[in-house]
Amino acid sequence: MADYKNEFGWFAPKPTVEKKIYSAKAVAVGLAIFLVVFGAPVLLNMGKVHPVPQPSLDTPAIQKLAEKERQCVEPTEWMRANHMQLLWDWREQVVRTGERYYTTSQGKKVLASLSNNCMECHTNKSQFCDQCHNYVAVAPNCWGCHLPKEQKVAQAEGK
Amino acid sequence: MGINRRDFLKLAGLLGLGGKAAFELVLPGEVEAAVAKTEAAGTRWALVVDMRKLTDKVAARCIEACHTLHNVPNFQEPPDPKLALSEDLKNRWQIKWIWTDIYEHAFVGFEQDHKWEKLQGMNFLLLCNHCDNPPCVRVCPTKATYRRPDGIVMMDMHRCIGCRFCMAGCPYAARSFNWRDPRPYIARINPDYPTREIGVVEKCLLCEERLALGQQPACVEASGGALIFGNLNDAGSPVRAALRAHYTIRRKPHLGTNPQVYYIV
């Protein structure tokens, strides 16, 4: 039913508007540009297989350890899934409470420190850390302040 | 019904005595214990600077020890001459954990027209005072800076958003802001200690990482006895012995921050 009164008068039906796309050409061009720009990453990478990162544990520090002791603070599978939470917890624990040691699930006490514990063994930061982080496009901001031991190792090896 | 002033005061006096007696009956000794000042428990770190032993050479050694250990950038003399800054920026961007300044600048509020001539232009070793009532902690909106139970005014760089309220709050200019990435300005990076990033405030943390290992702060170790460090709550500690034996002054105590770096002059 028509309105009681609208801008066309008393009980006047609203004039119907023809349904069409205005400036269809321009819209089509815009749509095409949008699809090309936003679809480019998908189209360009279609069918390509990106190698899955293979973080290497082969560092001089790890090689030096006896076979039995070649074990991270927690089991590898757990570390793979939860290392970010562990580091976050360490950071809160060490800075806010001053407790510098972490008790592992095996009951071992280890120094809760990225630079002074993790990186002592994993001296291959660009291989071990960056490779996966780049693959999943995360940028942890640890390295703005904390130093990877990579440089120290490179210096020691005379590189 | 009325009561005159004299009777009211008499009654109040009696009630007061009765109240005290009742307290003594129910909780003997509690009232005295609440009023008396007892030795605080735990640790309260403090520093005493013995200005009689502190020469400019010793001070330079202390600064060197601290700044190399903690990766403090040097904007005055950058390791790469290409990074040299203008005179203006050298001062504005300066990062200092421990530094020297003359008596007249450091001890504002102690001015007198005629003073001990030795104090004239005397170089004092200055650092964060680790106040009991730190204004920087009050103003920090993220609790990036906070007071530890052992008295250290600590910085959590992870939380610092670089608002610089703490710098405005600190009356001792003990805090510095990283106006640019400090790493290129560090001559030798100590890989065991983190650097800082652009946009955070930093200051002396009383070598809390060394205290955790049972070591003395780096400046104290380098000072050869000019700096005395210890637990203020332990009557037998070297700081308490120094404070007992000497007259000491503190920077701007009238501001009520209760600074905990003492100077023997």
Chai-1 contact restraints between the chains, C-beta under 6 A:
chainA,res_idxA,chainB,res_idxB,connection_type,confidence,min_distance_angstrom,max_distance_angstrom,comment,restraint_id
A,R91,B,H158,contact,1.0,0.0,6.0,A-B,restraint_1
A,V95,B,D156,contact,1.0,0.0,6.0,A-B,restraint_2
A,R100,B,A212,contact,1.0,0.0,6.0,A-B,restraint_3
A,N116,B,D192,contact,1.0,0.0,6.0,A-B,restraint_4
A,G144,B,E197,contact,1.0,0.0,6.0,A-B,restraint_5
A,C145,B,P194,contact,1.0,0.0,6.0,A-B,restraint_6
A,C145,B,T195,contact,1.0,0.0,6.0,A-B,restraint_7
A,C145,B,R196,contact,1.0,0.0,6.0,A-B,restraint_8
A,C145,B,E197,contact,1.0,0.0,6.0,A-B,restraint_9
A,H146,B,P194,contact,1.0,0.0,6.0,A-B,restraint_10
A,L147,B,P191,contact,1.0,0.0,6.0,A-B,restraint_11
A,K152,B,P191,contact,1.0,0.0,6.0,A-B,restraint_12
